[in-house]
Amino acid sequence: MKKILPPEELARDSRFVRLSMEDRFSDRRSPGGGGSTSGRTGPTKLTPDAPQAPDRARALMHGIFVGEIQALEGAGRTCWDFEVGPHFDEVPFALKLDMARQCWDEARHCEISIKLSEWMGTELGEFAESTFLYEAACNPDPVLRLTGVNRALEGLAIDVFNTMREFGQSAGDPVLEFCEDWMLADEVTHVKMGSDWLRRITEKDPDRRERALEFQRVVDKLFSLGGFRGEDDDSPIRLARKFREMAGFTHEEVDEISDLSKQARAEGEARLAQANAS
Amino acid sequence: MADSKKPRPAFAPWDRRELPGMFDVEETARRVGHYKWVEMRLFEALGGWVATVPELDVKLRLGTHCYKHAWHADLWNKRLPELREMNTERLTVPPNDEFVTFMDAITEPEGPDQTLEKLVGVYRVLIPHKIAAYTYHLNNTSTITDAPTMRSLRFVLNDEFEDWRDGEMLIQSLITDEADVQRAATHQARCEGLIVKAGGIAGPGSIGSTDVAVPEEVTA
């Protein structure tokens, strides 16, 4: 079995439809895509009384489901791709054990997401899948991989699950609220793993730490999705400060993500204005 | 109420544990090192396969089982220093080259159309051999001096039985015609042949020996 499995080789059954990143971000119907901000004629926060709330919640849940599959695959590949050892392209034994634990957690999240999707009236494969999460899990440097996946993307998962949990509360859906609460607990654990390993492995290598944090910034900005995630009142996905700090983010690091989200939103709105003018 | 000062035996009448066991500390450490090595190779492979398997139910099971074998590796890793092996990497080795060849064959299937081979190698060959070797160890070690290893063996065996059942049911659900039967049997025979050459997951003697000493007058 080869090391580093490219995203195009991810195995899926016939129900799944793959969407390229380019198509994903140029599709106006996608969150943060081609101008998700085109819908910003009013608040786009996910609220139960919004006319599109059921479909948006179903689409988001399906996105969570495929994200969980890729998180499972990424953690599994980290178990396989790196040998145990002290060298640059090797990892500590305990890190591999953490990744195996994450495999189990992500497998449960897939199961939960499938049950929730059924509960919400969604069929698997009803929405397209893009492989952006797994792509971050292909970085050949294990520290960059862990930082990109466990801090940036799992950090986004904290924001998403917290938002969905609140949506479940406000919609009076105890099943949704219950499940999101459990998944949120796991995600805090995964982000903390990423924070801990980043600090431990790069303790004596500040350059590598900075490269990892820069990779995280790139991923964070990309997945601020044109302002889809942020701290504005109408942000569809709210930055979950309390849970991020539990997971090892400093106050300043959360501020930085908040700023990146504002930038992403401004850029999205500029793109929209340009598109509307042409 | 019973008199609390009345002498009682240290071993209650129902406690039949005995001191003798087949393995000394050194032999136990050797076996435990091999166990850790095989559990590591297994959890790495299961983790790697998750992305290569299109069947959703299999994908999720492999992710779950991956963690269990990693946990087993951690149990054995923690046991080694308790067996006077402070450099745990020294004994984290395969029992012999033949066992490496066997594990290479187990982890060789990669394509999305080879789920059956992946499962057969693990659940019809490797895990049954693990269950056999762990059971032999559990049944033959000193029930007093080696109680910590026995406790871990019981936890591990519980997982192995559950996972074997999961895997076997997945295999049965994937075998739908004679061609599948042949595919499964061919791969199983190949892997079984290789592990026989290796002598099992801890090398020759993994499950003891069934040879008996025959008196000369009988053989004459």
Interface residues (C-beta under 8 A of the other chain):
Chain A: M1 K2 L5 E9 L10 A11 R12 D13 I69 L72 E73 A75 G76 R77 T78 C79 W80 D81 V84 F93 K96 L97 M99 A100 R101 C103 W104 E106 A107 R108 C110 E111 L124 Y134
Chain B: M40 F43 E44 A45 L46 G47 G48 W49 V50 A51 T52 V53 P54 E55 L56 K59 L60 R61 L62 G63 T64 C66 Y67 K68 H69 A70 W71 A73 D74 N77 T107 E108 P109 E110 P112
